[in-house]
Amino acid sequence: MQQQHRQPELVEGSLPVFVFPTELVFYADEQTSHKQVLTLYNPYEFALKFKVLCTAPNKYTVVDATGAVKPQCCVDIVIRHRDVRACHYGVYDKFRLQVSEQSQRKALGRKEVTATLRPSASQEPPSPRPQDEERRIKEQFSDSEFFEQTAFQTESRPVAGGPSLLTVLLGLVCMAALMLPTLGEQESTVPVYLHLSVNKKLVAAYVLGLLTMVILRT
């Protein structure tokens, strides 16, 4: 009787994650650098699913922030910087890639990638000592939180607050016009100067219809 080879159960957070590059550098004066690509490799015999988290999700757009990688394959994750301003120069952000098995929810492994915006490639600051740079980054991210990064962050649109007051008032005027007697009616207690012609009532009905369509769309 053949014994089935079972894959050893992995401890949460113990699986090595292979990502290249490990640092993203954006340059304000180079439009082409505002788009960077992270490559996630899966050298294992089983499929992985991944999720991209970020300490500053509002500054970036991530294409395919969640997905899967087939065994012994790789996947490209496109990251765009969408808030290129001088106030962000030199600020370090972090992306965290979490991977897990397709059938499990716990994160088997994670890898963090730093990202920073600089004014220009021609104005590179002098390289600090690796120990000093590592200590500065650790101090900056000591209390940082990671947030889920959506795949395509659509442009924010103002929330519709319903029809305007002018639209409502104009609609009420049209309704009142339609309720008035038609010009030529004899038996009416309404003064004659308030009697409207058929053409005026048709205009009021047309305008009321347009206003109704506007209100339904808001």
C-alpha positions in Angstrom: 0.0 0.0 0.0 1.6 3.3 -1.1 2.0 6.0 1.4 0.9 9.5 0.3 3.5 12.2 0.6 2.0 15.0 2.6 3.4 18.5 2.5 4.7 19.5 5.9 2.6 22.1 7.6 4.2 25.5 7.5 4.4 27.8 10.5 2.8 31.2 10.1 5.3 33.8 8.9 8.1 31.3 8.3 8.0 31.0 4.5 10.7 33.0 2.7 9.2 35.5 0.2 11.2 36.4 -2.9 10.6 39.9 -4.3 12.7 42.1 -6.6 13.6 44.9 -6.2 13.6 45.4 -2.4 13.5 49.2 -2.7 11.5 51.5 -5.0 12.8 55.0 -5.8 10.6 57.5 -7.6 11.9 60.8 -9.1 9.7 63.8 -9.3 11.2 65.1 -12.5 11.1 61.8 -14.4 7.6 60.8 -15.4 8.7 57.3 -16.4 9.9 56.6 -12.9 6.4 57.2 -11.4 5.6 53.7 -12.5 7.6 50.9 -10.8 7.3 47.1 -11.1 7.7 44.6 -8.3 8.2 41.0 -9.3 7.1 38.3 -6.9 8.6 34.9 -7.4 7.2 31.5 -6.4 9.9 28.8 -6.4 7.7 26.4 -4.5 5.8 23.3 -5.6 2.4 24.8 -4.5 0.5 27.9 -5.6 0.5 31.0 -3.5 -1.9 33.9 -3.1 -0.7 37.3 -2.2 -1.9 40.6 -0.8 -0.1 44.0 -1.0 -0.4 46.3 2.1 1.1 49.8 2.4 1.8 52.3 5.1 0.5 55.2 2.9 -2.1 53.7 0.5 -3.4 57.1 -0.6 -0.1 58.0 -2.3 0.0 54.9 -4.5 -2.0 53.0 -7.0 -1.3 49.3 -7.1 -2.4 47.2 -10.1 -3.4 43.7 -8.9 -3.0 44.3 -5.1 -4.3 40.8 -4.6 -3.8 37.7 -6.7 -2.2 34.3 -7.1 1.1 32.9 -8.3 1.4 29.5 -9.9 4.1 27.1 -8.7 7.6 28.0 -10.0 6.2 31.1 -11.7 6.4 34.8 -11.1 4.0 37.8 -11.3 4.6 41.5 -11.9 2.9 44.0 -9.6 2.7 47.5 -11.0 2.9 50.4 -8.5 2.3 54.0 -9.5 3.1 57.1 -7.4 0.1 59.4 -7.7 0.9 62.1 -5.2 4.2 63.6 -6.4 4.7 66.7 -4.3 7.7 68.3 -2.6 6.4 67.6 0.9 6.9 63.9 0.2 10.6 64.2 -0.8 12.8 61.9 1.3 9.8 60.3 3.1 10.1 56.5 3.3 6.9 54.4 2.9 6.7 50.6 3.0 4.9 48.0 1.1 4.3 44.6 2.7 3.7 41.5 0.5 1.9 38.8 2.4 1.7 35.3 0.9 -0.4 32.3 1.9 -1.6 29.0 0.4 -4.7 29.0 -1.8 -6.7 27.1 0.8 -5.6 29.0 3.9 -6.0 32.5 5.3 -3.0 32.7 7.5 0.0 34.5 6.1 2.8 32.0 5.6 5.4 34.7 4.8 5.9 38.4 4.3 8.4 40.7 2.7 8.7 44.5 3.1 9.8 46.8 0.4 10.7 50.5 1.0 9.6 53.3 -1.3 10.7 56.9 -1.4 10.3 60.0 -3.6 13.2 62.1 -4.6 13.4 65.4 -6.5 15.7 64.3 -9.2 18.1 61.5 -10.1 20.8 64.1 -10.8 20.5 65.4 -7.3 21.1 62.2 -5.4 22.0 62.9 -1.8 25.3 61.5 -0.5 24.9 57.9 0.4 24.8 57.5 4.2 26.4 54.5 5.9 24.3 51.4 5.6 24.0 51.1 9.4 22.8 54.7 9.8 20.3 54.3 6.9 18.9 51.1 8.3 18.6 52.6 11.8 16.8 55.7 10.4 14.3 53.6 8.5 13.6 51.4 11.5 13.0 54.4 13.7 10.6 55.8 11.2 8.6 52.6 10.9 8.7 51.5 14.5 5.0 52.4 15.1 3.8 52.3 11.5 0.6 50.5 10.4 0.0 48.7 7.1 -3.3 49.2 5.3 -4.8 47.2 2.5 -4.1 48.6 -0.9 -6.9 48.4 -3.5 -6.1 47.4 -7.0 -7.5 50.4 -8.9 -8.2 53.4 -6.8 -10.8 55.3 -8.7 -10.9 59.1 -8.5 -13.1 60.3 -5.7 -16.3 61.9 -6.7 -18.5 64.2 -4.6 -21.4 62.4 -3.0 -24.7 63.4 -4.6 -26.8 65.4 -2.1 -30.1 65.2 -3.9 -31.8 67.8 -6.0 -31.0 71.5 -5.4 -33.5 73.9 -3.8 -33.9 75.7 -7.2 -34.9 72.4 -8.9 -37.5 71.6 -6.3 -39.0 75.1 -6.4 -39.1 75.1 -10.2 -40.9 71.7 -10.1 -43.5 73.0 -7.7 -44.2 76.0 -9.9 -44.7 73.7 -12.9 -47.1 71.5 -10.9 -49.0 74.5 -9.8 -49.3 75.8 -13.4 -50.7 72.5 -14.5 -53.3 72.6 -11.7 -54.6 76.1 -12.8 -57.7 76.2 -15.1 -57.2 76.4 -18.8 -57.9 79.7 -20.6 -61.5 79.7 -21.7 -63.0 77.7 -18.8 -66.2 79.5 -17.6 -67.0 77.7 -14.4 -64.0 78.5 -12.2 -63.6 80.5 -9.0 -60.0 81.2 -9.9 -59.4 84.8 -11.3 -59.2 85.0 -15.1 -55.6 86.4 -15.1 -54.5 83.0 -13.6 -56.0 81.0 -16.4 -53.3 79.6 -18.6 -53.3 78.7 -22.3 -52.8 75.2 -23.5 -49.4 76.0 -24.9 -48.2 77.3 -21.5 -49.4 74.2 -19.8 -47.6 72.0 -22.4 -44.4 74.0 -21.6 -44.9 73.4 -17.9 -45.5 69.7 -18.4 -42.3 69.5 -20.5 -40.2 71.3 -18.0 -41.6 69.2 -15.2 -40.7 66.0 -17.1 -37.1 67.2 -17.5 -36.9 68.1 -13.8 -38.1 64.6 -12.9 -35.4 63.0 -14.9 -32.8 65.2 -13.2 -34.0 64.4 -9.8 -34.0 60.6 -10.5 -30.4 60.8 -11.7 -29.2 62.5 -8.5 
